Amino acid sequence: MSTGSVSLDKERLLKYKIYSSALAYPGENFFSYFPGLKDERGKVIEEYDKLFRKSDIWLYTLEYTAKGEFQKMNCLSDIMGFYKAFGLEPHEDRPDSLSIEFEFMHFLIFKRIYALENKLEDFREKASMCASTQSKFFNEYLYPGAKAVAEKVIAVENDGIYFEVASQMLGFLADEKRLLKNF
């Protein structure tokens, strides 16, 4: 990806933040990104609980991709390795939480933009590292699990906020898959 793609990265940055917020429990952060739903807080929480707490739809990517507990533990360790390499250590949820994985991609894009715009020492190398990490993390962990979650939501819902989020997320994931193939 060229250094001239900062405007595209800024669009992607916002989308990752929105999906991170949309897939976390609908608290204040959720409603700051979806202010039009504040008056429907109870309905949104009820829909979240029905889909993600009372059914078999998990918001953890490894629930869809890991083959057994041993592989799940290895993958959790790998995901934490990604986070720790960038000085992050999520503690409020599992490392494979879809919300946290979207937030990590947001962070990587932010770091890339910051390096490019501020011409940090070795900024091209730092931007390149963020780009290659995005590609690797997205393809190995985020994409397969996020796609599975979105497809599962769409299979059980035909309307509502999470149906809309899942439908739009599938398109976004496909766009990201094509974009990140070139990193």
N, C-alpha and C positions, 0 to 999 in steps of 0.2 A: 504494500500500500504506500502510495507516495505521500510526501509531507504536505502536499497541497490538498489533502482530503480532510482537513480539520473541520470544515463545515458539515461534511457527512458524519464525521465522528460526533459532532455536537448533537445531531439529530439522533444518532444511535444512543448516545449518552442518556438523553431524556427518555427514550423508549425503555432502556434497561431499568431506569429508576422507576418508571411507571409500572412495569411488570413486577419489579421487586415489591413495590408497595401494594399492588393489586393482589399478590399471592401471599402476603403476610396477613395475620389476623386483622380484621377491619377495625383498627383503632384510629387514633388521631392522625398518624402518618398516612393511612389509607385515605381518610377524608380530606387531607390537605391536597392530595392529587386528584381526588374525585369530589370536589366541593358540591357539585350538583346532587350528590347522593346523601348529603348530611341529613336532610329531612326524612330519608328512608333508612336511617341507621339500623333500626330494629330489623327491617326486612333484609338488609344486606348481611347482618350478623346471622340471622336465621338461615339464609341461603348458604353462607359459609359453613356453618355448623352442620347443616344437612349434607352438604357435599363432602366436606373434608374431615368431619369429626364423627359422623354417624354412618358413613358408608365406607366402601373399600377404595376410595380414591385418596391416595397418599400424596402429600406435597414434598416427598423425598425422592430424588431421582434414582437412587440406588434400589429402591423398592421395585423399580421397573427394569433395571439393567443388570444388577448383580445376580450371579448364579450361585446362590447359597450364602451362608453366613461368613465363610472364610473369605470369599471374594469381596463381600460387602465390607468386611473389616479392612482388607487391603486397599480397597478403593477409598474408604473414608480416610485412611492414612494418606493416600496420594492427594486427595482433595485438600486435606489440612496442609500438606507440603506446599501446594500452590499458594494457599493463604499465607503461611508463615514466610515464604520466600519474599513476600511483599509486606511483611511486618504486621499481618492481620491475624487475629485469632478469634473467630466467632465463639461466643459463649452462651448466647441465648437460645440456640437451637442446634440441631445436628448440622454438620458441615455440608451435607447433601440436601439441605432445605432449598427448595426451588427459589424462595425469596432471597436467601443468602447467596446462592449461585448467581442470580441476576444482579444482585448488588455488587458482587465481585467483578463481574464483567463491566458494570458501570465504573467501578474503581479503576480498572485497567485502562479503560478508554479515557477517563479523566487524567490519569497519569501520563498517557501518551500525548494528549492535547497540551497539558501543562509543560511537558518537556519541549514540544515543538514551538509553542507560543513564547516561551520564556528563554529559548535558546540556552538551556542548561548545558553545563559541561558534558560533552559526549551525548548531546541531545538526540542525535540520529540513532546512536546505539541504544539509548534508553527507550526511544520511541519504537524501535524495531523489536526490542525485547518485549515490550508491552503488547505489540501486535502479534508476535509469535505465540505469546502466552495466551492471548485471547483465542487464537485459532485452536491451539492444543486443548485448552480447557473446554471451550465450546463444543468441539467435536467429540472429545472423549467423555465428557460428563454432562454438560448442560443440555445439549441438543437432544440426545436420545431420551433422557428422562422427561424433559419439558414437553417434547412432542407426545410422549406416551400419556402424560397428565392431561394435556389439552385434548387429545383424542378421546380419552376416557370421560372427561367432562362433557364433551359434545355428544357422546353416545348416551348419556343419561339425562341431559338437559336439552331443552329446545328453545329456551329463552332465559332472560335474567342476566345479571351483571357478569357472572362467571362464564356463562355460555358465550357472551360477547367477548370477554377477555380471552377465553380459550380460542375462539374463532380468529380473532385478530392476531393472537400470539402465533398461531400456526403459520400465517402469512409472514410475520416478522421472522420467525425461525427459518423459514425457507429462504428468505432474502439474506439473512445472516450466513446461512450455510453456503450460498453462492459467493457472497463477499469474502468470507473467511477462507474459502478455498484458495484464494490468490495471495494470502498472507505468507 
